[in-house]
């Protein structure tokens, strides 16, 4: 029912008994202090380099060589952090611009209704009359 194996559910239950935070979000990995996360600086560099993680890594490495910051992690942890911390729409927007980001947008999305719950019409008039108080209307 959850889309995972039984062993994973037992592991989640054991983690929930040990830690209350694990009970709030079952199956979610906990953040540890050494884990790299995307900061505002990395977001700005991703925007500058159009989502190119290797170019961001080169820029962070060059800054660290000049003594302007801490040395960055290697490229694979940086890729994982970008995949984890940025939504697909943000990543598409960085790489392809606003038009690519809008493909992931949920603006004007509606929940799927049951059949004949909502009817939409165009400018054409459908034949038929409605009985309005007082007179029949088209």
N, C-alpha and C positions, 0 to 999 in steps of 0.2 A: 504494500500500500504506500510506503514512503519512498519506494524506488531505490532502496539500499538493501544490503544483505542483513540477515538476522544478527550476525555478529556485530555489525556496526551499531545497531540499536542497543545491544547489551553494553557496548563500549560507551555510548552516549549516556546510558543510565548510570553506569559506574562513575563517569566524569561528573554527572549532575549531583551524585551523592557526595563527592569530594569538594565541589566548588559550586556556589550558587549562580555565578555568572555563566557557567556551562549549562545550567538548567534553563536559563533565559533564552539561549540560542543553541539548541542541540545540533551537534555536528559541525559547528563553526570552529575553525582553528583559533586558538588563543594567540594573541600577539605577545611576543617575547621582546625583551629590551634590545637585543641585537638585530632585530628584524628591520630591514630598510623599508621606509614608507616614502611615498611621493610627497615632497614638501612644496611650498609655494615657489621656491627657487627652481625646482625641477620642472614644475608646471610651466613656468615662464620660459625655461629653456626648451621644453617640448614644443611650445608655441612658436618659438623662434626657429627651431629646426624642423617644423612641420611634422612632429610626431616621430622623428628618427631617433631611436633610443641610442644607437651607436654614436651618432653625432653628439648627443647630450653627454654620453660617457666621455667622449674625447674632450668636450668643453670642461666638464667637471675635473677631469684628470689634469688638464692644463691649468686650471685655477688652483688646484692643490699643489702643483709644481711651483707656482708663483707664490705659494704660501697664503692664499686667500680663503682657504677652507680645508675641511677634512678630506682625506682621499675617498673617492667614491667606491662602492662595491664593484665587483666585476660585472660584466654585461648581463649574464643570466639572472642574477638577483634583481638587477635594474629592470629587466624585461618582466619578471614576475611581479614586481611592485607596480609597474604601469598597468599590467593586465588586471591586477587585483584592485587597485585603488581608483582607476578611472573607468567610467562606464563605457560601453561600446559606442555610444553617441559622442562622448568626449574624444575618444580615440579617432573616430571617423572624422570629426570636425577638425582635429589637429592635422590630420593627413590630407583631407580633401576639401576643407573649408565648410562654410555654413550649409551649402546645398547637401553635402554628404552627411552632415550632422542631422539635418532634418529628416533623413530617411529613418533615423532611430527615434524621432520625436513622437510623443504620445499626444500632442495637441490635437484636439477635436476627435480623438478616438472614443468610440462608444462601446459599452459592453454589448455583447451579442444578445439581442432580444429573442424571444420565442417567435415563432412564425406568426405574421400578421399583427404583431404588437404595434409596430410603427409603420405608417404609410407615408411615403414622400411623393410629391408630385412636381412636375415641371410647370411650364407656362400654359400647357395645353389644358383645355377644359374637358373634364370627364362628363359624359352625359349622365344626367340624373338630377333629381330634385330632393331637397331636404325640407321637411316640414318645420318651419321656424314659427315661433309664436306670432300669429297674425297672418302670415302669408307663406306660400311656398317659395323657396329660394333656389337658385341654381348653384 
